[in-house]
Amino acid sequence: MTKWAASLIRISNHEVETLQKRLAEITERRVAAELRIAMLDAEAEAEAKNAESDASAGWYMIGYREGHKRRRADMLLQIEQCQQEEIGARDALSEAFENLKKYEHVAEQAKVLAAKKLGAYEAAQLDELGLRRMAVGGR
């Protein structure tokens, strides 16, 4: 493999690895936001049960529910943003994989072409050797 092909493949591999790490970070943020929503919902249920047993806590539930709705909406927005970012990262990763495969294919074709040239050169040398022997009267 030529140096330029090896360099292109190495750079492309690095880009793919970087994009994979970025995608993992985005997915991790999305999952964390989903977990926070689940925790908020569980907390809201616990507060609702607490308010049922205590009449004075019922007055605080109005404000609590409003705050819960806002926090939940913020988390849903974060999840949506992460999903959009994840789509972009997946597209970029897919493109990077395509480029890597192209570079690997070009390197493989260059290797095959070099082998063919070497084979043709060796065949020409053997033909020349045979012609020289015949000219000298050899076998």
N, C-alpha and C positions, 0 to 999 in steps of 0.2 A: 504494500500500500504506500502511496506517495505521502510525503510529509504534509502537503496541503490538504489531502483528503483526511488524513488522521487528525489534523488540526480542526477541520470543519466538523468532523464527527465528535471530537472532544468538546468543542464549544457548544454544539447542538445538544449533546448529553447534559452539559451543565445547565443549559437553558431549560431542558425538560425537567431536571431535578429541581431547579428553582421554582418552576411553575407548579410542580407537584407539592412542594412545601407550602406555597402560597394557597393552593386549593385546600390543603389540609387545615391551614390556619382559618380560612374562611368557614369551612365546615365546622370546625371546633367552635367558632364564635356563634354560628347559627344554632348548634346543639345547646350551647350554654344559654342562649336566649330562650330556647324552647323549654329548658329546665327551669329557668326563672319564671316563665309563665305558669308552669305546673306548680311551682312553689307558691306563686301569688294566688292561684286558684285554691290551693289547699289552705292557705292562710285565710282567704276570704270565707271559706266554708267553716273554718274553726271560729272565726269571729262571728259569723251568723249564728252558729250554735250557742256561742257565749251570749249573744244578744237575746236569744230566745229565753234563756234562763234568768237574765237580769234585765229588769225593765228600764233602769237608768242607762244601761249600755245601748238600748235601742235608739236613743237620741244621737249617739255618736256614730251609729251605723250609716246615717245619711251621708255624712262627710267621708266616712271610710269607703263606702261604695263608690263615691265619686272619685276619690283618690285611686282606688283599685282600678277603675275603668281607665283612668289616664295612664297609670303605670302599665297596664296590660296593653293599651293601644301603642304606647312607646315601644314595648317589647315586640309587638306584632310588626311595627314599622321596621325595627332592627332586623327581624327575621326576613322580611320582604327585601330589604336592602342587601342582606347577606345572600339571599337566593339570586338576586340579580347579579351581584358580584361573582357568585359561584358559576353562573351561566357564562359570564365573560371569561372567567379563569379556565373553565372547561374548554371553551372555544380556542383560547390561546394555547392551552396544552395540546389540544388536538392538532392545531396548526404546527406546533413545535415537533410533535411526533411525525407528522407528514414530512417536514423538512429533514428530520433525522433520517427517515427511511430513504428519502431522495439522495442524501449525501452517501449513505451506506450503499445504495444501488450504484451510484456513480463510481464509488471506490471499487466496488466489485467488478464493474464493467472495465475499469482501468486495469485491474489485476488480470482479468481474462484477456484483454487486448495485449498486455505485456507478455503473457504466456504464449499467445499466438505468434507474436513477433519473434520471440525467442525460439519457438519451434520452427518457424520459417527460416530464421537465420541458421539454426543448426542443420536443417535439411539442406540449405544452400551450401553450407560448408562440406557436408558429406557428399553432395553431388559433385562439388569441385574436386574433392579428394578422389572420388571414383573416376572422374574424367582424367585427372593427372595420372593415375595408375594405368588407365587404359592407354594413354598417350605414351607412357614409358614402356608399355608392353607387359604391365603387371596383370594380375588377375582381377 
